[in-house]
Amino acid sequence: MSAACTNGIDIGFASLNYLQIGFLGVVQGITELLPISSTAHMRIVPALLGWTDPGSAFSAIMQLAALAAVLSYFAKDVRALLQGTVQAIQVRNYQSPHFRMSVGIVLATIPIGIAGLLLSHLLNACGSALRGLPVIAVACIVMAALLAISEWKCKHERRMHEMRLRDALWVGLAQVGALIPGVSRSGSTLTGALFLNFRREDAAQFSFLLGLPAIALAGLKELLVLWHAHIPLEAWQHLAVGLVVGSVSAFAAIWGLMHFLERFSTWVFVAYRALLGIFLLVALGMGWLA
């Protein structure tokens, strides 16, 4: 078993120094909420720099930084959603847009919740094949193609308040793909919403709000796993540093993405993902990366 393993859980991040953790926190925070896959970058960046793979547990817990950023940026929307849902339940107005959105978010979380539990033993295992660079490379290219099709073929006219329960379930099913490194949770849900003809900025907001329960459940579950694994105190300190840095960079990423999508399409992310996937395949083929 690798030295980076504790009770079968990969804690490679514990062997990194605080500067490396801070740098990875910035990378994680930015890439978690952009449609370019944070998990992919958590494998690629350390591999390029010759660092230890921080492990899937690090990536999962760093999602809590994204959670804090989303709640901060969309605080007004989240508050209105919660208050509107409570009021709708009190007066039994089950056609309320707020109530329907809340139900939609719950429905959208069920598929990834079930799949995450079923695959957790494979996703979090030391040396998991799913975290291999070939898998990430193919996932990047496939998602680039799907995002390109959604830009090319779909009309982007619908607003978020037009969301129906079947729309939420469709995006929730798309979110399951995020369990595969390289797919990206924000990328899969954004692409799913674009295929439903939502406007780009509405699709992004839809993606962020739908992801709140999934991000929270994944991060908190991983914290519980590490707690039961009795990881050393220094490992917890590493996680704390990463979370603080990641929260700030994730907030900046949301601000930038929302303003970008108000004016531009997602073609830049299509190109980035495709080039990243091709680079990885070439680098692996040439022996530049192991």
C-alpha positions as CSV (number, residue, x, y, z in Angstrom):
1,M,0.0,0.0,0.0
2,S,1.2,3.5,-0.8
3,A,2.6,5.7,1.9
4,A,0.0,8.2,0.9
5,C,-2.7,5.7,2.0
6,T,-4.4,5.6,5.4
7,N,-6.9,2.8,5.9
8,G,-7.2,2.5,2.2
9,I,-7.9,6.2,1.7
10,D,-5.6,8.2,-0.5
11,I,-4.2,11.2,1.5
12,G,-1.4,12.2,-0.8
13,F,-2.1,15.9,0.0
14,A,-0.6,15.3,3.5
15,S,2.9,14.9,2.0
16,L,2.7,18.3,0.2
17,N,4.0,21.5,1.8
18,Y,1.8,24.5,2.5
19,L,2.9,26.4,-0.6
20,Q,2.0,23.5,-2.8
21,I,-1.4,23.1,-1.0
22,G,-2.1,26.8,-1.4
23,F,-1.3,26.6,-5.1
24,L,-3.5,23.6,-5.6
25,G,-6.2,25.4,-3.6
26,V,-6.1,28.2,-6.1
27,V,-6.3,25.8,-9.0
28,Q,-9.1,23.8,-7.4
29,G,-11.1,26.9,-6.5
30,I,-10.9,28.2,-10.1
31,T,-11.5,25.0,-12.0
32,E,-14.2,23.6,-9.7
33,L,-16.7,26.2,-10.9
34,L,-15.5,26.6,-14.5
35,P,-16.6,23.9,-17.0
36,I,-13.0,22.5,-17.3
37,S,-12.9,19.8,-14.5
38,S,-11.2,20.5,-11.2
39,T,-10.5,16.8,-10.7
40,A,-8.6,16.7,-14.0
41,H,-6.5,19.6,-13.0
42,M,-5.8,18.1,-9.6
43,R,-4.2,15.2,-11.4
44,I,-2.6,17.1,-14.3
45,V,-0.9,19.9,-12.4
46,P,0.8,17.7,-9.8
47,A,1.9,15.3,-12.5
48,L,3.4,18.1,-14.6
49,L,5.2,19.6,-11.5
50,G,6.4,16.2,-10.2
51,W,4.3,16.5,-7.0
52,T,2.4,13.7,-5.2
53,D,-1.2,13.2,-6.4
54,P,-3.2,14.9,-3.6
55,G,-5.9,12.2,-4.0
56,S,-9.6,12.1,-4.6
57,A,-10.4,12.9,-0.9
58,F,-8.6,16.3,-1.3
59,S,-10.6,17.1,-4.4
60,A,-13.9,16.1,-2.8
61,I,-13.3,18.2,0.4
62,M,-12.1,21.2,-1.6
63,Q,-15.6,21.3,-3.1
64,L,-16.7,22.8,0.2
65,A,-14.7,25.8,-0.8
66,A,-16.8,26.1,-4.0
67,L,-19.9,25.6,-1.8
68,A,-18.9,28.6,0.3
69,A,-18.3,30.7,-2.8
70,V,-21.6,29.8,-4.4
71,L,-23.5,30.5,-1.2
72,S,-21.8,33.9,-0.9
73,Y,-22.2,34.9,-4.5
74,F,-25.8,33.8,-4.9
75,A,-26.8,34.6,-1.3
76,K,-29.8,36.7,-2.4
77,D,-31.0,34.0,-4.7
78,V,-30.6,31.2,-2.2
79,R,-32.4,33.3,0.5
80,A,-35.3,34.0,-1.8
81,L,-35.5,30.4,-2.9
82,L,-35.6,29.1,0.7
83,Q,-38.1,31.8,1.9
84,G,-40.3,31.3,-1.2
85,T,-40.4,27.6,-0.7
86,V,-41.4,27.8,3.0
87,Q,-44.1,30.3,2.1
88,A,-45.4,28.1,-0.7
89,I,-45.6,25.1,1.6
90,Q,-47.4,27.2,4.3
91,V,-50.1,28.3,1.8
92,R,-50.0,25.0,-0.2
93,N,-49.1,26.8,-3.4
94,Y,-47.2,23.9,-5.0
95,Q,-47.1,25.7,-8.3
96,S,-44.9,28.4,-6.9
97,P,-41.7,28.8,-9.0
98,H,-39.6,28.7,-5.8
99,F,-41.2,25.5,-4.6
100,R,-40.8,23.8,-8.0
101,M,-37.2,24.9,-8.1
102,S,-36.5,23.4,-4.7
103,V,-38.2,20.2,-5.6
104,G,-36.2,20.2,-8.8
105,I,-32.9,20.6,-7.0
106,V,-33.8,17.7,-4.7
107,L,-34.7,15.5,-7.7
108,A,-31.5,16.4,-9.5
109,T,-29.4,15.4,-6.5
110,I,-30.8,11.9,-6.2
111,P,-29.0,10.3,-9.2
112,I,-25.5,11.5,-8.3
113,G,-26.2,10.6,-4.6
114,I,-27.0,7.0,-5.5
115,A,-24.2,6.7,-8.0
116,G,-21.7,8.3,-5.6
117,L,-22.5,5.8,-2.9
118,L,-22.3,2.8,-5.2
119,L,-19.0,3.9,-6.7
120,S,-17.4,5.4,-3.6
121,H,-15.2,2.3,-3.0
122,L,-13.8,2.6,-6.5
123,L,-13.5,6.4,-6.7
124,N,-11.7,6.9,-3.4
125,A,-9.4,3.8,-3.5
126,C,-5.6,4.3,-3.6
127,G,-4.4,4.1,-7.2
128,S,-8.0,4.2,-8.6
129,A,-8.0,3.5,-12.4
130,L,-10.7,6.2,-12.8
131,R,-8.1,8.8,-11.8
132,G,-5.8,7.7,-14.5
133,L,-4.6,10.4,-17.0
134,P,-5.9,8.4,-20.1
135,V,-9.4,8.4,-18.6
136,I,-9.2,12.2,-17.9
137,A,-7.9,12.9,-21.5
138,V,-10.8,11.0,-23.1
139,A,-13.3,12.6,-20.8
140,C,-12.0,16.1,-21.6
141,I,-12.3,15.5,-25.4
142,V,-15.8,13.9,-25.1
143,M,-17.1,16.8,-23.0
144,A,-15.6,19.3,-25.4
145,A,-17.5,17.7,-28.2
146,L,-20.8,17.7,-26.2
147,L,-20.4,21.3,-25.2
148,A,-19.6,22.2,-28.8
149,I,-22.8,20.5,-30.0
150,S,-24.9,22.3,-27.4
151,E,-23.5,25.7,-28.7
152,W,-23.9,24.7,-32.3
153,K,-27.3,23.1,-32.3
154,C,-29.3,24.6,-29.4
155,K,-31.2,27.8,-29.0
156,H,-30.3,29.7,-25.8
157,E,-33.5,31.5,-25.0
158,R,-35.1,30.0,-21.9
159,R,-34.8,31.7,-18.5
160,M,-34.2,29.9,-15.2
161,H,-37.8,30.6,-13.9
162,E,-39.0,28.4,-16.8
163,M,-37.4,25.3,-15.3
164,R,-39.6,22.3,-15.2
165,L,-39.1,19.2,-13.0
166,R,-38.1,17.1,-16.0
167,D,-35.5,19.7,-16.8
168,A,-34.0,19.4,-13.4
169,L,-34.0,15.6,-13.6
170,W,-32.2,15.7,-16.9
171,V,-29.5,18.0,-15.6
172,G,-29.3,15.8,-12.5
173,L,-28.6,12.8,-14.7
174,A,-26.0,14.8,-16.5
175,Q,-24.4,15.6,-13.2
176,V,-23.7,11.9,-12.6
177,G,-21.0,12.1,-15.3
178,A,-19.0,14.3,-13.0
179,L,-18.0,11.3,-11.0
180,I,-15.6,10.5,-13.8
181,P,-12.5,12.7,-13.5
182,G,-12.2,15.0,-16.5
183,V,-16.0,15.4,-17.0
184,S,-16.5,18.3,-14.5
185,R,-19.6,18.8,-12.4
186,S,-20.2,22.3,-13.6
187,G,-19.3,21.3,-17.1
188,S,-21.8,18.4,-17.2
189,T,-24.6,20.4,-15.7
190,L,-24.0,23.5,-17.7
191,T,-23.9,21.4,-20.9
192,G,-27.1,19.6,-19.9
193,A,-28.9,22.9,-19.3
194,L,-27.6,24.3,-22.6
195,F,-29.1,21.3,-24.4
196,L,-32.4,22.3,-22.8
197,N,-32.0,25.7,-24.6
198,F,-31.4,27.8,-21.4
199,R,-29.5,31.1,-21.9
200,R,-25.8,30.7,-21.0
201,E,-25.9,32.8,-17.9
202,D,-29.1,31.2,-16.7
203,A,-27.7,27.7,-17.4
204,A,-24.6,28.6,-15.3
205,Q,-26.7,29.8,-12.4
206,F,-29.0,26.8,-12.7
207,S,-25.8,24.6,-12.6
208,F,-24.5,26.3,-9.5
209,L,-27.8,26.1,-7.6
210,L,-28.4,22.5,-8.6
211,G,-24.9,21.6,-7.4
212,L,-25.3,22.9,-3.9
213,P,-26.6,19.7,-2.3
214,A,-24.3,17.4,-4.3
215,I,-21.2,19.5,-3.4
216,A,-22.2,19.7,0.3
217,L,-23.0,15.9,0.5
218,A,-19.8,14.9,-1.3
219,G,-17.5,17.2,0.8
220,L,-19.1,16.3,4.1
221,K,-19.1,12.6,3.4
222,E,-15.4,12.8,2.6
223,L,-14.7,14.7,5.8
224,L,-16.5,11.9,7.7
225,V,-14.5,9.2,5.9
226,L,-11.2,11.0,6.8
227,W,-12.3,11.4,10.4
228,H,-12.9,7.7,10.7
229,A,-9.6,7.0,9.0
230,H,-7.8,8.9,11.8
231,I,-5.6,10.9,9.5
232,P,-2.8,13.0,11.3
233,L,-3.4,16.5,12.6
234,E,-1.0,18.0,10.0
235,A,-3.3,16.6,7.2
236,W,-6.3,18.4,8.7
237,Q,-4.1,21.6,8.7
238,H,-3.3,21.1,5.1
239,L,-7.0,20.8,4.3
240,A,-7.8,24.0,6.2
241,V,-5.3,26.0,4.2
242,G,-6.6,24.6,1.0
243,L,-10.2,25.4,1.9
244,V,-9.4,29.0,2.7
245,V,-7.5,29.7,-0.4
246,G,-9.9,27.7,-2.5
247,S,-12.9,29.7,-1.3
248,V,-11.4,33.0,-2.4
249,S,-10.4,31.7,-5.8
250,A,-13.7,30.0,-6.3
251,F,-15.6,33.2,-5.6
252,A,-13.4,35.0,-8.2
253,A,-14.1,32.2,-10.7
254,I,-17.9,32.6,-10.3
255,W,-17.8,36.3,-10.7
256,G,-15.6,36.0,-13.8
257,L,-17.7,33.2,-15.4
258,M,-21.1,34.9,-14.8
259,H,-19.9,38.2,-16.4
260,F,-18.2,36.3,-19.2
261,L,-21.3,34.3,-20.2
262,E,-23.4,37.5,-20.3
263,R,-21.4,38.5,-23.3
264,F,-19.7,35.5,-24.8
265,S,-20.4,31.8,-25.7
266,T,-18.7,28.8,-24.2
267,W,-16.5,28.1,-27.3
268,V,-13.4,29.1,-25.4
269,F,-14.0,26.3,-22.9
270,V,-14.7,23.9,-25.8
271,A,-11.3,24.7,-27.3
272,Y,-9.5,24.5,-23.9
273,R,-10.9,21.1,-23.0
274,A,-10.2,19.7,-26.5
275,L,-6.6,20.9,-26.5
276,L,-6.1,19.7,-22.9
277,G,-7.3,16.2,-23.8
278,I,-5.2,16.1,-26.9
279,F,-2.1,17.3,-25.0
280,L,-2.6,14.6,-22.4
281,L,-2.8,11.9,-25.0
282,V,0.3,13.2,-26.8
283,A,2.2,13.6,-23.5
284,L,1.3,10.0,-22.4
285,G,2.1,8.6,-25.8
286,M,5.5,10.4,-25.9
287,G,6.3,9.4,-22.3
288,W,6.4,12.9,-21.0
289,L,3.8,11.9,-18.3
290,A,3.6,8.6,-16.5
